[in-house]
Amino acid sequence: MKKLDIDSLSLKYKNWHLELVKSDEYILIINGNKHGIETELFELLKEISISNDHSVSIKISKTNTINVVVKRRSVGSKYHKMYTSGCFDIFHYGHLNILQKTKELCDYLVVGVSTDELIEKVKGKRPVIPFEERIKLVKAIKYVDEVIPQTNKDKQHIIDTHNIDAISVGDDWRGKFPETTCPIEYFTYTESVSSTILKDTLQLQKKI
């Protein structure tokens, strides 16, 4: 594979600004107006992925502009893309621990945050922290690459939709987790730390 020719790519994809980054982790930053031709962006990313002399993972964020960060893939990662999920109601060290352990196994971590409606349906209780606040908090965690709403418990749909290579869950799900087409990584929960314990102690959560 040949190295990136930024000048050539810039001439070919004029709607996008390419900036080469001198870093051990990052390779390239791409910026474009939200009205730019998105199909052209995908062609550009495809060309980057097959012409670069390093394996890459790509993170896209979209606000008023589209920003793309091209990163070197971790050497020796067990998986490329993993998924984990939770309520993350009253975020604590146990949550952080499972996110960190999952990220150590993969290049790209997708996290599902349960909606208020799903929590009410499953637990019969409203979450203490509203969904919009919980999802913003998870997005701020450095181990997380992408956050999506979890509206149901259909993990296979997530696997198929987001091209997930493996899922991580707590080891209390061992033997009970629904069958999926990808491997399941089980992690031991952090002892003496749980949202339920915190809520009971603080008496924050009420039944519907």
C-alpha positions in Angstrom: 0.0 0.0 0.0 1.2 3.5 -0.8 1.4 6.5 1.4 -1.3 9.2 1.3 -0.9 11.8 -1.4 -2.6 14.7 0.3 -2.1 17.2 -2.6 -3.6 14.8 -5.1 -6.6 14.0 -2.8 -7.2 17.7 -2.2 -7.4 18.4 -5.9 -9.7 15.5 -6.5 -12.0 16.2 -3.5 -12.3 20.0 -3.6 -15.3 20.2 -1.3 -13.3 18.8 1.6 -10.3 20.3 3.5 -7.6 17.8 4.3 -5.1 18.5 7.0 -2.2 16.0 7.6 -1.4 15.5 11.3 2.0 14.7 12.7 1.0 12.3 15.5 1.6 8.7 16.6 -2.2 8.3 16.9 -3.8 10.5 14.3 -3.2 10.6 10.6 -5.6 13.1 9.0 -8.4 15.5 9.8 -11.0 16.3 7.2 -13.5 19.2 7.5 -16.4 20.1 5.2 -19.5 22.2 5.1 -22.7 20.5 6.0 -23.9 21.2 2.4 -20.9 19.4 1.0 -21.3 16.3 -1.2 -21.5 13.5 1.4 -21.2 10.8 -1.3 -17.9 12.3 -2.3 -16.8 12.1 1.3 -17.4 8.3 1.4 -15.4 7.9 -1.8 -12.6 9.9 -0.2 -12.6 7.8 2.9 -12.6 4.6 0.8 -9.6 5.8 -1.1 -7.8 6.7 2.2 -8.5 3.2 3.7 -7.0 1.3 0.7 -4.1 3.6 0.0 -2.6 4.3 3.4 0.3 2.4 4.7 -1.4 2.0 8.1 -4.7 0.4 9.1 -7.1 3.2 10.0 -10.3 3.7 12.0 -12.5 6.7 11.1 -14.6 8.8 13.5 -17.2 11.2 12.0 -19.0 14.0 14.0 -21.6 16.2 12.4 -22.7 19.6 13.8 -22.8 22.7 11.5 -19.9 21.1 9.6 -18.8 17.5 9.1 -15.5 16.6 10.8 -13.7 13.4 10.2 -10.7 12.1 12.2 -8.6 9.3 10.7 -6.7 7.4 13.3 -4.2 4.6 13.2 -5.7 1.4 14.3 -4.3 -0.1 17.5 -1.8 -2.7 16.9 -2.9 -6.1 18.2 -6.5 -5.1 19.0 -8.7 -8.2 19.4 -11.6 -6.6 17.7 -12.2 -3.6 15.4 -15.7 -2.6 16.5 -17.4 -3.4 19.8 -20.7 -2.6 21.5 -21.7 -2.3 25.1 -24.8 -0.7 26.6 -26.5 0.3 29.8 -28.7 2.8 31.6 -25.8 4.8 33.0 -28.2 6.3 35.5 -25.9 7.9 38.2 -22.7 7.3 36.4 -20.0 5.7 38.6 -16.6 4.1 38.5 -18.1 0.7 37.7 -19.4 2.2 34.4 -16.1 3.8 33.6 -14.3 0.5 34.3 -16.3 -1.6 31.9 -16.0 1.1 29.2 -12.2 1.2 29.6 -11.9 -2.6 29.6 -14.0 -2.8 26.5 -12.0 -0.1 24.7 -8.8 -2.0 25.5 -10.1 -4.8 23.3 -11.1 -2.8 20.3 -10.3 0.1 17.9 -13.8 1.6 17.9 -16.3 1.4 20.8 -20.1 2.0 20.2 -22.1 2.5 23.4 -25.9 2.2 23.6 -27.6 4.3 26.3 -31.1 3.1 27.3 -33.9 5.6 26.7 -36.2 6.7 29.5 -39.0 4.7 27.9 -37.0 1.5 27.8 -35.9 1.8 31.4 -39.5 2.4 32.5 -40.7 -0.7 30.4 -38.0 -3.0 31.8 -37.6 -1.8 35.4 -41.0 -0.2 36.1 -39.1 2.9 37.4 -38.1 6.2 35.9 -34.4 6.9 35.7 -33.1 9.5 38.1 -31.1 11.2 35.3 -33.0 12.1 32.0 -31.9 10.4 28.8 -30.5 13.6 27.2 -28.2 14.2 30.2 -27.1 10.6 30.4 -26.2 10.3 26.7 -24.2 13.6 26.9 -22.2 12.3 29.8 -21.3 9.0 28.0 -20.3 10.9 24.9 -17.8 12.9 27.0 -16.0 9.7 28.1 -12.6 9.4 26.2 -12.9 5.7 25.7 -16.2 6.0 23.7 -16.1 6.6 20.0 -19.9 6.6 19.2 -23.1 6.8 21.3 -26.5 5.6 20.2 -29.9 5.4 21.9 -30.8 1.9 23.1 -34.6 1.7 22.4 -35.0 -2.1 22.8 -33.0 -5.2 23.8 -32.5 -6.5 20.3 -28.7 -6.9 20.3 -28.6 -8.7 16.9 -30.2 -5.7 15.3 -27.4 -3.5 16.6 -24.8 -6.0 15.4 -26.3 -6.1 11.9 -26.9 -2.3 11.7 -23.5 -1.1 13.0 -21.3 -4.0 11.9 -20.3 -5.0 15.4 -17.6 -7.6 15.9 -18.1 -8.3 19.6 -20.3 -7.2 22.6 -19.2 -6.7 26.2 -21.5 -7.3 29.2 -21.2 -7.9 32.9 -20.5 -11.5 34.0 -23.8 -11.7 35.7 -25.2 -12.3 32.2 -23.1 -15.4 31.6 -25.4 -18.2 30.5 -28.3 -15.8 30.2 -27.3 -13.5 27.4 -29.4 -13.9 24.2 -27.6 -15.8 21.4 -25.9 -13.5 18.8 -23.8 -14.0 15.7 -20.7 -12.3 17.4 -18.6 -13.2 20.4 -19.5 -11.9 23.9 -16.9 -10.6 26.3 -17.8 -10.9 29.9 -16.4 -8.5 32.5 -16.5 -8.8 36.3 -18.5 -5.9 37.8 -16.6 -3.6 40.2 -17.3 -4.8 43.7 -19.6 -2.8 46.0 -20.4 -0.3 43.2 -23.8 -0.2 41.5 -26.4 2.4 40.5 -29.0 0.4 42.5 -27.0 0.6 45.7 -26.5 4.4 45.2 -30.2 5.0 44.4 -31.3 2.9 47.4 -28.9 4.7 49.7 -30.0 8.1 48.4 -33.6 7.1 48.0 -33.7 8.8 44.6 -35.7 6.5 42.5 -39.5 6.0 42.8 -41.8 3.4 41.3 -44.2 4.5 38.6 
